[in-house]
């Protein structure tokens, strides 16, 4: 993977992670690094799911793919926040 691909993954992960955090109500007790990691994983899984459902490549913005990615990020952030609060 080239450096531009790594930087792109971090930026996309940050955006998806932050949007996921905005969806989850209340204050989350996780740091920005966890937000980025959850966002990267959610972006990758969301793209794979969108491709599996056949909605990854549409004309114009891929709203359904973005919705899937943000929903996965919100689920990941909520789960990680609950796990960290217990400890």
TORGUVEX-300548 format. One record per atom (N, C-alpha, C, O): residue number from 1; residue in one letter; atom name; x negated, y negated, z negated. Coordinates in nm, 3 decimals. Atoms other than C-alpha are relative to their C-alpha. Layout:
<NUM, 'A', 'CA', <X, Y, Z>>;
...
END
This chain:
<1, 'X', 'N', <-0.085, 0.117, 0.000>>;
<1, 'X', 'CA', <0.000, 0.000, 0.000>>;
<1, 'X', 'C', <-0.089, -0.124, 0.000>>;
<1, 'X', 'O', <-0.187, -0.132, -0.075>>;
<2, 'X', 'N', <0.077, 0.124, -0.010>>;
<2, 'X', 'CA', <-0.132, -0.342, 0.093>>;
<2, 'X', 'C', <0.038, -0.095, -0.114>>;
<2, 'X', 'O', <0.141, -0.078, -0.179>>;
<3, 'X', 'N', <-0.024, 0.097, 0.108>>;
<3, 'X', 'CA', <-0.154, -0.632, -0.150>>;
<3, 'X', 'C', <0.129, -0.077, 0.023>>;
<3, 'X', 'O', <0.198, -0.111, -0.073>>;
<4, 'X', 'N', <-0.125, 0.072, -0.028>>;
<4, 'X', 'CA', <0.134, -0.809, 0.026>>;
<4, 'X', 'C', <0.121, 0.085, -0.039>>;
<4, 'X', 'O', <0.222, 0.031, -0.084>>;
<5, 'X', 'N', <-0.109, -0.089, 0.040>>;
<5, 'X', 'CA', <0.354, -0.504, -0.035>>;
<5, 'X', 'C', <0.017, 0.005, -0.151>>;
<5, 'X', 'O', <0.129, 0.010, -0.201>>;
<6, 'X', 'N', <-0.005, 0.000, 0.146>>;
<6, 'X', 'CA', <0.265, -0.502, -0.404>>;
<6, 'X', 'C', <0.059, -0.131, -0.051>>;
<6, 'X', 'O', <0.143, -0.131, -0.141>>;
<7, 'X', 'N', <-0.053, 0.131, 0.040>>;
<7, 'X', 'CA', <0.334, -0.874, -0.437>>;
<7, 'X', 'C', <0.149, -0.008, 0.031>>;
<7, 'X', 'O', <0.227, -0.059, -0.049>>;
<8, 'X', 'N', <-0.142, 0.000, -0.036>>;
<8, 'X', 'CA', <0.665, -0.832, -0.254>>;
<8, 'X', 'C', <0.082, 0.082, -0.098>>;
<8, 'X', 'O', <0.191, 0.041, -0.139>>;
<9, 'X', 'N', <-0.071, -0.085, 0.095>>;
<9, 'X', 'CA', <0.766, -0.547, -0.487>>;
<9, 'X', 'C', <0.016, -0.071, -0.135>>;
<9, 'X', 'O', <0.120, -0.060, -0.199>>;
<10, 'X', 'N', <-0.007, 0.072, 0.127>>;
<10, 'X', 'CA', <0.686, -0.762, -0.792>>;
<10, 'X', 'C', <0.102, -0.113, 0.007>>;
<10, 'X', 'O', <0.182, -0.131, -0.084>>;
<11, 'X', 'N', <-0.093, 0.112, -0.014>>;
<11, 'X', 'CA', <0.878, -1.063, -0.661>>;
<11, 'X', 'C', <0.145, 0.051, 0.009>>;
<11, 'X', 'O', <0.233, -0.003, -0.057>>;
<12, 'X', 'N', <-0.135, -0.056, -0.012>>;
<12, 'X', 'CA', <1.180, -0.854, -0.559>>;
<12, 'X', 'C', <0.044, 0.060, -0.132>>;
<12, 'X', 'O', <0.160, 0.045, -0.173>>;
<13, 'X', 'N', <-0.032, -0.057, 0.131>>;
<13, 'X', 'CA', <1.165, -0.668, -0.890>>;
<13, 'X', 'C', <0.036, -0.107, -0.100>>;
<13, 'X', 'O', <0.128, -0.089, -0.180>>;
<14, 'X', 'N', <-0.029, 0.112, 0.090>>;
<14, 'X', 'CA', <1.159, -0.997, -1.078>>;
<14, 'X', 'C', <0.139, -0.057, 0.027>>;
<14, 'X', 'O', <0.217, -0.079, -0.065>>;
<15, 'X', 'N', <-0.130, 0.057, -0.036>>;
<15, 'X', 'CA', <1.459, -1.134, -0.888>>;
<15, 'X', 'C', <0.114, 0.096, -0.038>>;
<15, 'X', 'O', <0.211, 0.055, -0.100>>;
<16, 'X', 'N', <-0.104, -0.098, 0.030>>;
<16, 'X', 'CA', <1.664, -0.814, -0.918>>;
<16, 'X', 'C', <0.013, 0.018, -0.151>>;
<16, 'X', 'O', <0.124, 0.026, -0.204>>;
<17, 'X', 'N', <-0.002, -0.015, 0.145>>;
<17, 'X', 'CA', <1.565, -0.775, -1.285>>;
<17, 'X', 'C', <0.067, -0.117, -0.070>>;
<17, 'X', 'O', <0.147, -0.097, -0.161>>;
<18, 'X', 'N', <-0.060, 0.119, 0.060>>;
<18, 'X', 'CA', <1.660, -1.132, -1.373>>;
<18, 'X', 'C', <0.150, -0.004, 0.028>>;
<18, 'X', 'O', <0.229, -0.036, -0.061>>;
<19, 'X', 'N', <-0.143, -0.003, -0.032>>;
<19, 'X', 'CA', <1.993, -1.101, -1.192>>;
<19, 'X', 'C', <0.070, 0.108, -0.082>>;
<19, 'X', 'O', <0.184, 0.089, -0.127>>;
<20, 'X', 'N', <-0.056, -0.105, 0.084>>;
<20, 'X', 'CA', <2.051, -0.774, -1.378>>;
<20, 'X', 'C', <0.017, -0.046, -0.144>>;
<20, 'X', 'O', <0.116, -0.013, -0.209>>;
<21, 'X', 'N', <-0.010, 0.053, 0.136>>;
<21, 'X', 'CA', <1.980, -0.949, -1.709>>;
<21, 'X', 'C', <0.115, -0.099, -0.013>>;
<21, 'X', 'O', <0.180, -0.105, -0.118>>;
<22, 'X', 'N', <-0.110, 0.096, 0.003>>;
<22, 'X', 'CA', <2.231, -1.221, -1.621>>;
<22, 'X', 'C', <0.136, 0.069, -0.007>>;
<22, 'X', 'O', <0.232, 0.015, -0.062>>;
<23, 'X', 'N', <-0.126, -0.075, 0.000>>;
<23, 'X', 'CA', <2.501, -0.957, -1.572>>;
<23, 'X', 'C', <0.028, 0.059, -0.138>>;
<23, 'X', 'O', <0.144, 0.067, -0.178>>;
<24, 'X', 'N', <-0.017, -0.062, 0.132>>;
<24, 'X', 'CA', <2.442, -0.796, -1.913>>;
<24, 'X', 'C', <0.032, -0.110, -0.102>>;
<24, 'X', 'O', <-0.045, -0.206, -0.115>>;
<25, 'X', 'N', <-0.035, 0.104, 0.096>>;
<25, 'X', 'CA', <2.620, -0.998, -2.183>>;
<25, 'X', 'C', <-0.091, 0.003, -0.124>>;
<25, 'X', 'O', <-0.143, 0.108, -0.162>>;
<26, 'X', 'N', <0.079, 0.010, 0.123>>;
<26, 'X', 'CA', <2.433, -1.119, -2.490>>;
<26, 'X', 'C', <-0.148, -0.014, 0.027>>;
<26, 'X', 'O', <-0.193, -0.027, 0.141>>;
<27, 'X', 'N', <0.145, 0.014, -0.008>>;
<27, 'X', 'CA', <2.064, -1.145, -2.564>>;
<27, 'X', 'C', <-0.064, 0.137, 0.009>>;
<27, 'X', 'O', <-0.028, 0.228, -0.066>>;
<28, 'X', 'N', <0.072, -0.125, -0.013>>;
<28, 'X', 'CA', <1.833, -0.867, -2.449>>;
<28, 'X', 'C', <-0.135, -0.013, -0.070>>;
<28, 'X', 'O', <-0.200, -0.117, -0.063>>;
<29, 'X', 'N', <0.124, 0.001, 0.077>>;
<29, 'X', 'CA', <1.534, -0.775, -2.662>>;
<29, 'X', 'C', <-0.111, 0.073, 0.075>>;
<29, 'X', 'O', <-0.179, 0.158, 0.018>>;
<30, 'X', 'N', <0.108, -0.058, -0.079>>;
<30, 'X', 'CA', <1.297, -0.678, -2.381>>;
<30, 'X', 'C', <-0.076, -0.114, 0.066>>;
<30, 'X', 'O', <-0.022, -0.223, 0.086>>;
<31, 'X', 'N', <0.084, 0.103, -0.059>>;
<31, 'X', 'CA', <1.012, -0.870, -2.225>>;
<31, 'X', 'C', <0.012, -0.009, 0.151>>;
<31, 'X', 'O', <0.084, 0.068, 0.215>>;
<32, 'X', 'N', <-0.004, 0.025, -0.144>>;
<32, 'X', 'CA', <0.956, -0.999, -1.875>>;
<32, 'X', 'C', <-0.063, 0.116, 0.078>>;
<32, 'X', 'O', <-0.018, 0.147, 0.188>>;
<33, 'X', 'N', <0.060, -0.113, -0.070>>;
<33, 'X', 'CA', <0.731, -0.705, -1.783>>;
<33, 'X', 'C', <0.098, 0.116, 0.015>>;
<33, 'X', 'O', <0.105, 0.179, 0.120>>;
<34, 'X', 'N', <-0.103, -0.105, -0.011>>;
<34, 'X', 'CA', <1.008, -0.457, -1.864>>;
<34, 'X', 'C', <0.108, -0.041, 0.099>>;
<34, 'X', 'O', <0.161, 0.043, 0.173>>;
<35, 'X', 'N', <-0.100, 0.049, -0.095>>;
<35, 'X', 'CA', <1.249, -0.675, -1.668>>;
<35, 'X', 'C', <-0.047, 0.023, 0.143>>;
<35, 'X', 'O', <0.030, 0.067, 0.228>>;
<36, 'X', 'N', <0.056, -0.020, -0.134>>;
<36, 'X', 'CA', <1.020, -0.661, -1.364>>;
<36, 'X', 'C', <-0.002, 0.148, 0.036>>;
<36, 'X', 'O', <0.037, 0.186, 0.146>>;
<37, 'X', 'N', <0.006, -0.144, -0.028>>;
<37, 'X', 'CA', <0.968, -0.285, -1.394>>;
<37, 'X', 'C', <0.139, 0.058, 0.026>>;
<37, 'X', 'O', <0.158, 0.135, 0.120>>;
<38, 'X', 'N', <-0.138, -0.045, -0.022>>;
<38, 'X', 'CA', <1.341, -0.220, -1.427>>;
<38, 'X', 'C', <0.051, -0.051, 0.133>>;
<38, 'X', 'O', <0.119, 0.022, 0.206>>;
<39, 'X', 'N', <-0.042, 0.058, -0.128>>;
<39, 'X', 'CA', <1.403, -0.453, -1.132>>;
<39, 'X', 'C', <-0.060, 0.073, 0.119>>;
<39, 'X', 'O', <0.008, 0.096, 0.219>>;
<40, 'X', 'N', <0.065, -0.073, -0.110>>;
<40, 'X', 'CA', <1.148, -0.272, -0.912>>;
<40, 'X', 'C', <0.065, 0.136, 0.019>>;
<40, 'X', 'O', <0.096, 0.176, 0.132>>;
<41, 'X', 'N', <-0.063, -0.132, -0.009>>;
<41, 'X', 'CA', <1.296, 0.069, -0.994>>;
<41, 'X', 'C', <0.142, -0.011, 0.054>>;
<41, 'X', 'O', <0.183, 0.068, 0.138>>;
<42, 'X', 'N', <-0.138, 0.019, -0.047>>;
<42, 'X', 'CA', <1.650, -0.061, -0.942>>;
<42, 'X', 'C', <0.004, -0.036, 0.148>>;
<42, 'X', 'O', <0.092, 0.010, 0.221>>;
<43, 'X', 'N', <0.005, 0.037, -0.141>>;
<43, 'X', 'CA', <1.554, -0.215, -0.608>>;
<43, 'X', 'C', <-0.028, 0.121, 0.088>>;
<43, 'X', 'O', <0.035, 0.140, 0.192>>;
<44, 'X', 'N', <0.034, -0.120, -0.078>>;
<44, 'X', 'CA', <1.398, 0.110, -0.486>>;
<44, 'X', 'C', <0.117, 0.099, 0.001>>;
<44, 'X', 'O', <0.154, 0.150, 0.107>>;
<45, 'X', 'N', <-0.113, -0.094, 0.007>>;
<45, 'X', 'CA', <1.685, 0.330, -0.609>>;
<45, 'X', 'C', <0.122, -0.055, 0.073>>;
<45, 'X', 'O', <0.193, 0.019, 0.141>>;
<46, 'X', 'N', <-0.114, 0.062, -0.067>>;
<46, 'X', 'CA', <1.945, 0.084, -0.483>>;
<46, 'X', 'C', <-0.012, 0.006, 0.152>>;
<46, 'X', 'O', <0.086, 0.029, 0.222>>;
<47, 'X', 'N', <0.022, -0.011, -0.145>>;
<47, 'X', 'CA', <1.790, 0.080, -0.136>>;
<47, 'X', 'C', <0.023, 0.142, 0.047>>;
<47, 'X', 'O', <0.082, 0.164, 0.153>>;
<48, 'X', 'N', <-0.018, -0.141, -0.037>>;
<48, 'X', 'CA', <1.784, 0.460, -0.129>>;
<48, 'X', 'C', <0.149, 0.037, -0.002>>;
<48, 'X', 'O', <0.197, 0.105, 0.089>>;
<49, 'X', 'N', <-0.144, -0.029, 0.006>>;
<49, 'X', 'CA', <2.148, 0.481, -0.240>>;
<49, 'X', 'C', <0.076, -0.067, 0.114>>;
<49, 'X', 'O', <0.165, -0.007, 0.174>>;
<50, 'X', 'N', <-0.067, 0.071, -0.110>>;
<50, 'X', 'CA', <2.256, 0.219, 0.012>>;
<50, 'X', 'C', <-0.026, 0.070, 0.133>>;
<50, 'X', 'O', <0.064, 0.080, 0.216>>;
<51, 'X', 'N', <0.031, -0.074, -0.123>>;
<51, 'X', 'CA', <2.077, 0.411, 0.288>>;
<51, 'X', 'C', <0.079, 0.130, 0.004>>;
<51, 'X', 'O', <0.127, 0.170, 0.110>>;
<52, 'X', 'N', <-0.076, -0.125, 0.006>>;
<52, 'X', 'CA', <2.245, 0.732, 0.171>>;
<52, 'X', 'C', <0.147, -0.021, 0.032>>;
<52, 'X', 'O', <0.210, 0.065, 0.094>>;
<53, 'X', 'N', <-0.140, 0.032, -0.029>>;
<53, 'X', 'CA', <2.587, 0.566, 0.189>>;
<53, 'X', 'C', <0.019, -0.063, 0.138>>;
<53, 'X', 'O', <0.132, -0.082, 0.182>>;
<54, 'X', 'N', <-0.007, 0.059, -0.133>>;
<54, 'X', 'CA', <2.503, 0.412, 0.527>>;
<54, 'X', 'C', <0.032, -0.149, 0.001>>;
<54, 'X', 'O', <0.082, -0.201, 0.100>>;
<55, 'X', 'N', <-0.029, 0.144, 0.006>>;
<55, 'X', 'CA', <2.535, 0.050, 0.411>>;
<55, 'X', 'C', <-0.126, -0.084, -0.015>>;
<55, 'X', 'O', <-0.118, -0.202, -0.048>>;
<56, 'X', 'N', <0.126, 0.072, 0.019>>;
<56, 'X', 'CA', <2.167, -0.046, 0.400>>;
<56, 'X', 'C', <-0.026, -0.100, 0.111>>;
<56, 'X', 'O', <-0.081, -0.208, 0.086>>;
<57, 'X', 'N', <0.026, 0.089, -0.114>>;
<57, 'X', 'CA', <2.152, -0.202, 0.746>>;
<57, 'X', 'C', <0.132, -0.049, 0.057>>;
<57, 'X', 'O', <0.199, 0.021, 0.132>>;
<58, 'X', 'N', <-0.121, 0.060, -0.052>>;
<58, 'X', 'CA', <2.440, -0.434, 0.818>>;
<58, 'X', 'C', <-0.036, -0.128, 0.074>>;
<58, 'X', 'O', <-0.149, -0.176, 0.065>>;
<59, 'X', 'N', <0.023, 0.127, -0.067>>;
<59, 'X', 'CA', <2.474, -0.742, 1.031>>;
<59, 'X', 'C', <0.014, -0.110, -0.104>>;
<59, 'X', 'O', <0.115, -0.119, -0.173>>;
<60, 'X', 'N', <-0.001, 0.105, 0.101>>;
<60, 'X', 'CA', <2.387, -1.039, 0.815>>;
<60, 'X', 'C', <-0.060, 0.050, -0.131>>;
<60, 'X', 'O', <-0.130, 0.150, -0.133>>;
<61, 'X', 'N', <0.054, -0.041, 0.130>>;
<61, 'X', 'CA', <2.302, -1.018, 0.446>>;
<61, 'X', 'C', <0.054, 0.136, -0.043>>;
<61, 'X', 'O', <0.169, 0.169, -0.016>>;
<62, 'X', 'N', <-0.040, -0.133, 0.048>>;
<62, 'X', 'CA', <2.314, -0.673, 0.289>>;
<62, 'X', 'C', <0.059, -0.013, -0.140>>;
<62, 'X', 'O', <-0.004, 0.027, -0.239>>;
<63, 'X', 'N', <-0.062, 0.029, 0.128>>;
<63, 'X', 'CA', <2.555, -0.771, 0.012>>;
<63, 'X', 'C', <0.023, 0.127, -0.081>>;
<63, 'X', 'O', <0.003, 0.127, -0.202>>;
<64, 'X', 'N', <-0.029, -0.124, 0.072>>;
<64, 'X', 'CA', <2.650, -0.414, -0.076>>;
<64, 'X', 'C', <-0.128, 0.057, -0.060>>;
<64, 'X', 'O', <-0.127, 0.104, -0.174>>;
<65, 'X', 'N', <0.128, -0.050, 0.051>>;
<65, 'X', 'CA', <2.286, -0.310, -0.113>>;
<65, 'X', 'C', <-0.046, -0.085, -0.119>>;
<65, 'X', 'O', <-0.094, -0.031, -0.219>>;
<66, 'X', 'N', <0.040, 0.088, 0.111>>;
<66, 'X', 'CA', <2.215, -0.613, -0.334>>;
<66, 'X', 'C', <0.086, 0.027, -0.123>>;
<66, 'X', 'O', <0.035, 0.029, -0.235>>;
<67, 'X', 'N', <-0.089, -0.031, 0.111>>;
<67, 'X', 'CA', <2.521, -0.535, -0.547>>;
<67, 'X', 'C', <-0.042, 0.129, -0.069>>;
<67, 'X', 'O', <-0.045, 0.135, -0.192>>;
<68, 'X', 'N', <0.045, -0.128, 0.057>>;
<68, 'X', 'CA', <2.401, -0.177, -0.596>>;
<68, 'X', 'C', <-0.129, -0.020, -0.079>>;
<68, 'X', 'O', <-0.142, 0.032, -0.190>>;
<69, 'X', 'N', <0.127, 0.023, 0.068>>;
<69, 'X', 'CA', <2.050, -0.295, -0.688>>;
<69, 'X', 'C', <0.020, -0.077, -0.131>>;
<69, 'X', 'O', <-0.039, -0.041, -0.233>>;
<70, 'X', 'N', <-0.024, 0.080, 0.121>>;
<70, 'X', 'CA', <2.176, -0.555, -0.937>>;
<70, 'X', 'C', <0.074, 0.081, -0.105>>;
<70, 'X', 'O', <0.045, 0.071, -0.224>>;
<71, 'X', 'N', <-0.074, -0.085, 0.094>>;
<71, 'X', 'CA', <2.421, -0.308, -1.092>>;
<71, 'X', 'C', <-0.094, 0.101, -0.066>>;
<71, 'X', 'O', <-0.085, 0.124, -0.187>>;
<72, 'X', 'N', <0.096, -0.094, 0.057>>;
<72, 'X', 'CA', <2.140, -0.053, -1.137>>;
<72, 'X', 'C', <-0.094, -0.071, -0.097>>;
<72, 'X', 'O', <-0.129, -0.015, -0.201>>;
<73, 'X', 'N', <0.087, 0.076, 0.089>>;
<73, 'X', 'CA', <1.917, -0.321, -1.289>>;
<73, 'X', 'C', <0.073, -0.032, -0.130>>;
<73, 'X', 'O', <0.014, -0.021, -0.238>>;
<74, 'X', 'N', <-0.077, 0.031, 0.121>>;
<74, 'X', 'CA', <2.193, -0.422, -1.532>>;
<74, 'X', 'C', <0.013, 0.124, -0.087>>;
<74, 'X', 'O', <-0.001, 0.115, -0.209>>;
<75, 'X', 'N', <-0.009, -0.124, 0.076>>;
<75, 'X', 'CA', <2.241, -0.059, -1.634>>;
<75, 'X', 'C', <-0.133, 0.034, -0.066>>;
<75, 'X', 'O', <-0.136, 0.074, -0.183>>;
<76, 'X', 'N', <0.133, -0.030, 0.054>>;
<76, 'X', 'CA', <1.867, -0.010, -1.680>>;
<76, 'X', 'C', <-0.038, -0.093, -0.113>>;
<76, 'X', 'O', <-0.094, -0.049, -0.213>>;
<77, 'X', 'N', <0.033, 0.097, 0.104>>;
<77, 'X', 'CA', <1.826, -0.328, -1.883>>;
<77, 'X', 'C', <0.084, 0.024, -0.124>>;
<77, 'X', 'O', <0.033, 0.017, -0.236>>;
<78, 'X', 'N', <-0.086, -0.029, 0.115>>;
<78, 'X', 'CA', <2.125, -0.246, -2.105>>;
<78, 'X', 'C', <-0.047, 0.125, -0.073>>;
<78, 'X', 'O', <-0.050, 0.128, -0.196>>;
<79, 'X', 'N', <0.047, -0.124, 0.062>>;
<79, 'X', 'CA', <1.995, 0.107, -2.165>>;
<79, 'X', 'C', <-0.132, -0.022, -0.074>>;
<79, 'X', 'O', <-0.150, 0.026, -0.186>>;
<80, 'X', 'N', <0.130, 0.026, 0.063>>;
<80, 'X', 'CA', <1.642, -0.012, -2.240>>;
<80, 'X', 'C', <0.017, -0.089, -0.123>>;
<80, 'X', 'O', <-0.049, -0.067, -0.225>>;
<81, 'X', 'N', <-0.024, 0.088, 0.114>>;
<81, 'X', 'CA', <1.771, -0.287, -2.470>>;
<81, 'X', 'C', <0.058, 0.080, -0.117>>;
<81, 'X', 'O', <0.017, 0.062, -0.231>>;
<82, 'X', 'N', <-0.059, -0.082, 0.107>>;
<82, 'X', 'CA', <1.984, -0.037, -2.665>>;
<82, 'X', 'C', <-0.105, 0.094, -0.060>>;
<82, 'X', 'O', <-0.107, 0.114, -0.182>>;
<83, 'X', 'N', <0.104, -0.090, 0.050>>;
<83, 'X', 'CA', <1.689, 0.203, -2.693>>;
<83, 'X', 'C', <-0.099, -0.075, -0.088>>;
<83, 'X', 'O', <-0.145, -0.022, -0.189>>;
<84, 'X', 'N', <0.098, 0.078, 0.076>>;
<84, 'X', 'CA', <1.458, -0.072, -2.820>>;
<84, 'X', 'C', <0.060, -0.055, -0.130>>;
<84, 'X', 'O', <-0.013, -0.071, -0.228>>;
<85, 'X', 'N', <-0.064, 0.052, 0.121>>;
<85, 'X', 'CA', <1.710, -0.207, -3.074>>;
<85, 'X', 'C', <0.004, 0.109, -0.107>>;
<85, 'X', 'O', <-0.008, 0.079, -0.226>>;
<86, 'X', 'N', <-0.009, -0.111, 0.096>>;
<86, 'X', 'CA', <1.740, 0.136, -3.237>>;
<86, 'X', 'C', <-0.131, 0.023, -0.073>>;
<86, 'X', 'O', <-0.131, 0.074, -0.185>>;
<87, 'X', 'N', <0.130, -0.025, 0.064>>;
<87, 'X', 'CA', <1.368, 0.146, -3.314>>;
<87, 'X', 'C', <-0.052, -0.119, -0.072>>;
<87, 'X', 'O', <-0.160, -0.113, -0.131>>;
END
